[in-house]
Amino acid sequence: MQLRDTELLLKNDEALSAIGPMLTATWPNVQSIYLQLRWCRAQISGEPSEPKQGPLTMGLIATREFDMWGDKPELAALINQIQRAFE
């Protein structure tokens, strides 16, 4: 694993740790972000994963949920940074 991958994995794990406590059945947008972050983590670390289900949208969702309407702009920025690394 390259240094860039190691740094991206650390950022991804940080985002997953922040999102994990927010997972609820009534907040499907957070579930979507979580699943996309899990997919990204698998790609970075070489773990098996399901095929990509479509374009990554976690950055847009995070901006809407955590920055525009929420109180976690740093988390939204982190998720957007991870998504950009995969584009």
Buried (B, 14 or more C-beta within 10 A) or exposed (E): EEEEBEEBBEBBBEBBEBBEEBEEEEEEBBBBBBEBBBBBBBBBBEEEEEEEEEEBEBBBBBBEBBBEEEEBEEBBBBBBBBBEBBE
